[in-house]
Amino acid sequence: MKLTANGVTKEFEPGMLFADAAEAFQSLYPHQILLAKIGSNYAELHKKIPEQNCEVEFICADNSIGHLTYQRSAIFLMLKSFYRVCKDVPDFSVIVDYTLGGGFYCYLHGEIKVSAELLQKVKSTMAEYVAQKLPIMKRSVPTDEAIKLFKSFGMKSKEHLFRYRMTSRVNIYSLGNFQDYFYGYMVKDTSYIRHYDLIPYGDGFVFMLPTMKDPEHVAPFVPLNKLYEVQKESSIWAESIGVSSVGFLNDMIVRGETDELILMQEAIFEKHIGNIATDIMKKNRRIVMIAGPSSSGKTTFSKRLSIHLQALGMRPHAISVDNYFKPRSEAPRDENGNYNFESIDCVDLEQFNADMVNLLHGETVQIPRYNFFTGLREYKGDFLTMQDNDILVIEGIHCLNNKMSYALPDDSKFRIYISALTQINVDSHNRIPTTDDRLLRRMVRDNRTRGYSARDTIAMWKNVRIGEEKYIFPYQESADVMVNSSMIYELPVLKIFAAPLLFQIQPDEPEYQEAKRLLKFLDYFLPISPELIPKNSIVREFIGGSCLDVG
């Protein structure tokens, strides 16, 4: 039979594995091959090649699916090594919690503490397994058997997760006698996992892995202390109310405790906003600058913060940086010749700074409005003069970049970074990427307000993420305060709106695999009725029905 890859055709005997074909085609690829793809279907390398002539696309770690495959496999190897090194530690477990500084923040349960010596032992054990080329095996078992298996392992998060699975069978991965569940593909054996590091940090450690841009090297760890504290606070709260993973969230939904959960989350968020407003007043700041990545809920947050500021006797005035965009004809373009609206060079920085300085000096300024249909700024008599108790609440993705407000004195500014930092995970070893939460938020909102399809949103998401990495994330640690806008109950609500949109994407469309992945992810959640969501909730910015003017 003939197999074609990268325009080259080779012949293979029937019954051969994709791993054999990957070896034959490896010289055509700049990075190690991890998966195969025929049509719209992916295959792990231990699978047999179909006995027919076909075209195959081999997947490396510079591809998003390949990158996730490497990460998932490396986590599996790390867990096996930890459980071997700590096999005599009572009640031992490893929790893979969230991304931090280019890696995964993890911590340990049991009578043991993280130390450089412990991490070195684990790294040495991982290196042993890599050299041994241990096969990563997959088998399908009945769901009831999987529940019993993980109960016997003491993996409660997985036991609870599978109680609500509608599928009759579950895939279990094995590395020797170590078994675990992961949702997604794996590499063929441990020899593929050669690049990693373990760095002690905070109360745990960071598991560093290569990026998609550079699959063969692990970048140095960059501490993000403010982000760590916010993530830690959210995780501790979720664990304190017994909702650290999806299975336990489903437990609360089944018990009819959804109302209580929503009210608790909203109360925590409201208290946080109130504390920020009080801090702004005490520091006598005249300008609040709010930044964050796409679909973080910046608009709802700024509205709710303004209400708190009013309650303290101040008069907030909302200003969107978007209204200071240059004429569209002057906007910079990316390497493909398309307008790069994520760039700070889209903003008329000189005019923005001149207006804000004049306002601080008590002068009257006419605030522009940007017409996104004509691509021009317009002036329609929106005059503003600041009084003693007035305060500007400025929202825009570049607000933490000093270049944005170069002419404003630092002691006049209060900087806020907001993002949806998901505080629960699928289970203790399968994390929920914060980008998935924001992608689903945007998908639902853009369909409701702009008529975009789920396919449209997924197609543009890569460029959105590139802009965030370049223009937003590098400045997040400069914020005076960080805000986590993720609601612990929101994914079961978003599921109701997002799933029908995702099902519209067809198998022959490029976005199909991403849609399929998101649908499988959403399938873990039991739904929560949107009718239960308060009218001022940040979730309303995306599903609609907000009592605030958020579009």
N, C-alpha and C positions, 0 to 999 in steps of 0.2 A: 504494500500500500504506500501511497505517496502523501507526504506532509509538507506543506508550504508555510514558511515563516519569513517575514522580512524580505519577501520577493525571491527567496531561495527554496528550491524543492529538493527533498531528500527521500530516499526509500527506506522503509522499516518493515520488519517482519511482524505479522499479526500477533497480538498478545503482548507487545512491548509496552512499557510504562511511559508516561509523559516525562519522567525523570531521564529516561534514556534519550528521548528526543531533545530535551533541554540541554543535555550534555553535548549533543551533536550540533546544536544551533548556538551554543553559548558564545562563541567568538563573534557573533553578529550583534551582541548586546554589551553595553558599557558596564552593566552591573550584573550581579548574580541573579539568575532566573529563579523565581519563587513559586509562580503559579502558571497555569496555562488557561487560555480562553478560546473557545470555539463558538462563533456566533455571539450570543448574549450570555453564554454559560461559562462560568469559571470552573476549573478543576484543579485539585491538589495534585502534586507531582507523583504521588504513589498510585494514582488512578491509571487504568489501562487506556491506551489510545483507541478510539473507535476504529473498527476494522473497515475503514473506507477512506478514500482520498478526501482530504479536507485541508482547510487553511487554519492555522493556529496563530494566536497572538500570545507571546510569552510576556509575563508580567514580572517586573523587577520592583525594588523598593523605592524607585523614583516615581512610582505610580501610587495614587492614594490607596487603592485596594492592596497593592503589594506592601506599601508602608504599614498599613494596619495589620497585615499578615505577619510581618516581621515583629512588630510591637507585641502582638498577641502571643506569638511563639516564644519571644524572649521573656515575657512575663511568666509563661508556663515553666520555662527552664529555671527562672529565678525562684519561683515558688517551690519547685521540687528540691532545689538546692537548700533553701531555707529550712524546709521540713526535715531534710536529712541532717543538717548541722544541728538543728534544735529538737531532734526527735525525743530527747529526754526532758524537755521543758514542759511542765504541767500546763494544760489549757492553752497551748501555743497556737497562734494563728497569725497570718499576715493579711493586712488590709491594704488593697490598692485603691487609693482614695481619689486623687485628682491630679491634673497636670500642673507643673510648677517649674519655672526656670528652664524649660526645654526637656523636662523629664517627668516622671510620675512620682508624686509624693506618696509614700507608703509608711505604715507604722505597724507595730507588733502588739499582739495581745499575749498575755501570759507572764510568767515570772522571769522576765528577761528584759534587758535594756539594750538599745542600739549602741554599739561602740565601733570604733574603727577596726578593732581586732575581729569582732564578729563579722563585719561586712567583708573583711579580707578573706576569712574562712569561706564565706558564701561564694565570693568571686572565684576562689581557688576550686571549689566544688563545681561551679558552673564550667570552668575551663576543663575540668576532668570530663564532664559529660559531653562537652563540645568535641573533645578529642576522640571520645568513644563512638561518635556518630549514632547516638541512640535514636531509633525510629520513633516518630510521634504517631501513635496508632489512634485510629478512630473507629468506634463501634456504635451501633444504634441499639438502644435498649428501650423497653416500655417505660412510659413516664412514671408509673407507679414504682417500678424497680429503681429508677433514678432517685425518687424521693427517699426510698429506704436506704439507698447507697449513701447519699449525702447526709442523711440523719445519722448513720453509723459513723461517718467521718466527723460529726460535730459541726458540719458546715450549714448552720441554720438558715443563712440568707438564701442558699440555693434550695434547701428543702422547702422553704416558704415560696420561693419563686415558682417552683414546678407544680405547686398545688393549684395554680391558676392557669396552667398551660392547657390549651384546648387540643393540642396535637397529641397523638397517641404514643409517639416515640421521641426520644431525645438522643442527640449525639454526645457521646462521652469520649474525651481524649485521654490517652494514657502515655506516660513516660516511665517505662519500667513498671513498677507497682504503684506509681503515683497517678491518681485519676482526678480529673477536674472537668468542668463544663465551661466552654467559651462559645460565644456566638460570633461565628466568622471562620475564615479559613486559617490553616496552619501550614508551616513549611514541612518538608518531608522528614528531616531529622535534625538533631542538635548541631550538626556541623555547619548549618546555614547561619547559626547565631554566633557571630564572632565579635561583634562590636557592642560594648556596653560598659557601664561603670556604676558603682554604688557609692553615694556620697552621704555621710551623716549630716542631717539638717533638722533643726527644731526638735520635736519630740520623736522623730523617726528618721527616715532617710529618703533620698531622691534616687530613683532608678533612671539613669541617663541612657538614652538611646540615640542613634543617628537621626538626622532630619531627612525629609524627603529630598531636599536639595543636595544633600551630601551623605548618601547611604553607607559610605565606608569609614566615616569618622564620627566620633562622639565629641561634640563641642564642650568647652568648659562650662561648668555649672555657674549660672549667674543668680545669686540669691535675690529673691523678691519678697522682702520682709513684710511689706504692707499687704500684698496679695495673700501671703501665707496666713497672716493673722485673720483676714476676712474669711478665707476658706476654712480655717480651723474653727472659727467661731460658728460658722454655718453648720459644719459637720458635727461639732459637739452638740449643738442644739437639736439637730435631726436625730442624733443617737439618744439624746436625753428624753425625747418624746417617743422613742421606740420606732422611728421611721427612717432607718439608715439605708434601707434598700427597697427595691420595688415590691418584693414579696410582703414586707411588713406594711407598706403603704396600701397594698391590696387588702391586707387583713383589716385595716381601719375602715376601708370602704365597705367591706362585707359586713362589718359590725355596725354600720350605720353611724360612724363617727366623723363623717366627712365635714359636716357643718362646724364641728368643734375644731377640726384641723385647720380649716380655712380661716376661722376667726383667730386662732392662735397665731398663724402665720401673718395675717394682716395686722394684728396687734403689735407683733415684733417689728414689722416693717414701719408702721406708723410711729412707734416709739423712736426708732432710729432716725426717721426724718425730723422728728421734733428735737432730738438731741443736736442734730446738725444745725437746725435753725437757731437754736439757743447759742451754739458755739459761734455762729456767724455774727449774731448780735453782740455777744460779749467781746469779740475781737474787732468790732466796729468796721467790718469790711463793706465796701460800697459796691463791689462787683463779685458776683458768683459765676464761676466758669465751669460748665458741666460738659464732660467729654465721655465717650464710651463707644464701643464697636456697634455695628449694625444690630438693630432689634434688641437693644438693651433696655428699652423703656425710658429713654431720656426725656421724652416729651411729658409723659405722665408724671415722672419723678419731679420735673421742674415745676409742673402745675401744683403738685401736692406740697412741694417745698415752699412755693410762693404763698400758699394758704397758711402754712405755719408761720411764715415771716409776717404775714398780715396780722395774725393772731397776737404777735409780739409787738405790734404797733408800727411796723415798717410798711412801706409801699413798694412792692416789687414791680419791676417792668421787664417783661420777657422780650428778649432780642435773639433772633436766630441768625447765626453766622451765614446761613445760606442766602440771606437777603443781601449780603455783600459780595455775592459772586460777581466776577467780571463778566462782560458780555461773552456769550458762548463762543463767538468767533475768536476770542482771545484765550480760550481755555487751552491748557497744554494737552498734548496727545501722547498715548503710550507707544510702545514699539510696533504695534500693529496699525498705527494711524488713527485709532479711535480716541475720542475725548476721554481724558482721565479726570473724571469729576471727583475722585478721591484725593487728588493732589492739593496741597495747601496753596499752590500757585494759581488755583481757580479763584481764590479769594482776593479781593482788592484790599490788601493789608494796609496800605497807606490811608485809604479812606476810612476803613474801620477804626484804626487807631486814632486818626484825627477826630472822628466823631465821639469816640469814647473819652478822649482827653478833654474835649470841649464840654461834654456832659459833666465830668468830674469838676470842672471849673465853673459850673453853674450856668453855662451858656445854653441857649435853645438850639436844638439840632433836629433836622427833619430826617427821620429814619426811613430808609428805602424799603421797597418790597421787590423781590425778584420774581419776574414772570417766567415760569418754566416753559411756557408755550412759545413765547417770542425769544427767550434767551437773553432778556435785557432787564436791567434795574429800572424800577419806576418810582417816582415820588408822587404821593397822593395826599399830602398834607398831614402826615403822621408826625407832628411836632412833639418834642419831649424836652422838658426842663427839669432837672433834678432838684428836689427840695432836701431839707436836712434828713428826713427819715426815708428818703427814696433809696432803692437799691436795684441794681441791674442784675437780671438773671439771664446769662448768656449761654446758649446751647449750641454745640457744634463739635464735630469729630476732632478738630484741631485745637480745642480750647486749652489743652495742657501743654501745647507746644509754645515755648516762649516767643517764637517767631510770630505767633498769632497776635500777641498783645505786647509787643516789644516796647511800646511807648507808655504803657501803664505801670505805675509804681507797684512793686510787689506787695507792699503793705496794704494795698487797696483790694487785692484779689484773694478770693477763697476758691481753691480748686477742688473739684469733685470728679472722681472717676467712677463710672457705673457700668456694671456688666452683669449678665445672667450667669452666675457661677453655681451650676447645679449641685445641690448639697446631698443628693442621694445617688446611689449607683444601682445597676441591675442586680449585682450581688457583690460580695466582698472582693472578687477578683475581676469583675467586668464593670468598668467604669462607664459613666455616661458623659461623653464629650460635651462641654458647654456649647460648642459650636452647633451640635445637633439641636439643642434647645432653641438657640437663636435662629437657626435655619427654619425650623418648624414655625416659630413665631412669625418670621418674615413671610413664609409661604402663605400662611393663613391671612395675614394682614394685606399682602399685595394682591391676593385673589379677591378679597372683599373690597378694597379701596381702589385698585387699579385694573382689576380684571385680568391680572397675570395668571397663567397656569402654573402648576407645580413644576412642570418642565422648564418654564421660563426662569423661575426662581433658582432652581438647581443649576441651570446653565450659567447664570451670572454669578453664582456664589463663589466660584474660584477666584474671580477678579475682586470681589468684595473682600475676601480673606487676604489676598495679596496687599490690598490697600490698608487693611487693619494692621498687618504685620509691619508695614513700612511707616504708617502715619499715626498710629494710635498706641499700640502696645509698648513701643520704646519709651513713652512718656508717662505710663501709668503710675510708676513709683513716685513721681513728683507731686501727686495729689495730696491735698491736706487730709482728705478722707476718701475711703473707698466704700462703695455701696454695692451690695449683692441684690440684684433685682429679681432673682429667680425665686419663684414661689414653689414650695415643696409639692403642692397639689396640681401644678399647671399642666404637666404632660398628659395626665388622664383627661383634661379638658381639651387640650389642643388636638388630642387623638381624634375626637369627634369631628373636627373640622378638617384636619390634615389627611386622614386616611382616604376619604373619597377623592380628594385631589390627586393623591399619589397613585391610586388605582387607575386613573385616566392615562397614565404613561404606558405606552405600548412596548412590547419586548424588542422591537426593531429600532427603538429610539435610544440615543446615546445615554440618556439620563435614567434608563430603566433599572440598571443595577443599583444605583443610589436610591431610587424609589423603593426597590425591593428590600434593600437593607433597612431603610427607615420604617417600612411597614412591618418587618420582622421585629424591629425594636419596639414599635408602638404596641405590638401584639402582647407584650409582657404586662401592659397596664390594663386594669379594669377602668371603665369610663367614669367620669364625674360630670354631672349635669352642669352646663354653663349657667343655668338659672340660679345656682347657689353662689355665684361669684359677685361680690360687692360691686356697685356701680363705679366706685373710684379705684378699683384694683388695677394694678399695672397690667394684668392679663387682659383687661378690657381694651387696652390700646390695640390689641391684635385680633381679638374675637369680635369686637364691637360692643356697643351698648354702654359706653362710658358716659358718666355724667360730666366729665371734663372735656374741654375742646381739644381733642387729640386726633381728629380726623377719622 
